[in-house]
Amino acid sequence: MFSHKLVYFVLPFAACALAQNATHVALVKVENHSASRTIPLTAELLPYLQTEIEARVPGYVEQVLVDRGSVVHRGELLVQLSAPEMRSETNASESVLRQAEADEAQAKAQAAAVASTYARLQEAAKTPGAVAGNELVQAEKQKDAADSLLQSRTAAVRSAKARMQAAGEMESYLRVRAPFDGTITDRFVHPGMMVDPNGHTPLLKLQQTTHLRLVVPVPESYVGSIAKGRSVTFQVPAHPGKSYMGKIARIANALDPQSRTMMVELDVTDNTLAPGMYPTVDWPVGSNDTALFVPGTSVVTTTERTFVIAAVNGHAHWIDVHKGSAAGEQVAIRGPISEGQLVVKRATDEIREGAPLN
C-alpha cells in the first residue's frame, strides 16, 4: 500500500520538471517574397547636354547678355562680338552684287536688241535679194555673243550673291546664340576681351539641367541584372531621407578594361537635382522569382549540416536547408519547409531535436 502511494506522487513532479526544462525561444514565420535584392553603387549625375560655347570668328566682346545661373532657350542671343572689318567685307560684297546685277541688266537689254534685229533680218531674208547672206550671218554671230555675255553676267550675279551670303553668315557669327535650352553654369569672358577661335577660348558653359543622365558603373558580376527600361531608386546627400527614381535608358554593352565595370545611364528629370552630384543607387541584383526567407540568425551551420529549427507541436524539429542570397537581415533558403511555418529566430545546435519549445 505504501509503495503504490509513492508512485502516485512522483509522476506529477516529473511532469513539472519537464515543463520547467522547456526552452524559451522567439519564433518567426517563414516568408515568401521576391529573391531580388539591391546593392549600393555610387553614381554621378551629368547634364543630358552640355557644351563650352566658343566664338566661330575673331572679334572683341561687345556685350555679354547672360551670366552664371541664367536660364536660356535655343536661339537666344548670349554674346555680341564686334569686328568692324567684317562689316566692311559685307558692304563690299553688297556693292559687288549691285554692280553685277547692273551689268546683267545691261547684258539682257543688249541681248534683247540683238535678238530683235536678227529676227527682223530673218523675216526679211525670206524675200529674195532683200538681205545679203553675209549680213544675216553677222547678225546671228552678234546674237550668240550677246547671249554668251548675258550668261556670263548672270553667273557673275550668282557668284556675287554667294559671296555676299557668305559674308553675311560670317558676320552673323558675331552674334553667339544658345544651341539648346539650358542653364549657363560658367562665364569666361567680359566686354572688351579679344576672342579668337584658334585659341579655343570658351565664352560660356551651357548645360541642360532639367534633363540629367545618371551614370552608374555596374560591376562585372552584376551586369546580368541590367534590363533596359527598369526603374531604379537612388538617394543624394543633399536631400537626406528622400528617394528618387530613374529608368535605365542606355547600356554601354562593353566593360571598362581597367575598372571592370559597365557604364549604364538612367534618364532623370527633377529640378531638385543638379549635375555633379554623386548619388547612391540601390542597384537591383538577382532574379524576380520568389523564394522562402528567414532571418539570418535562424540558419545554423555546422561542419555536418545546415539547418533551421522548426516548431512542430511545441517541440524542436531540425530541417536541413540550403542557403541562398541574403536580402538585408534575411536569407533565402531551400528545403522541405513551407511558407508560414514557425522557426526559431535565434537558433543554435544546443536546441536539440525534440526539445520542448515555448
Summary of the structure (lengths in Angstrom):
residues: 358
radius of gyration: 44.8
end to end distance: 38.4
largest distance: 177.9
contacts: 1013
relative contact order: 0.20
helix: 31%
strand: 36%
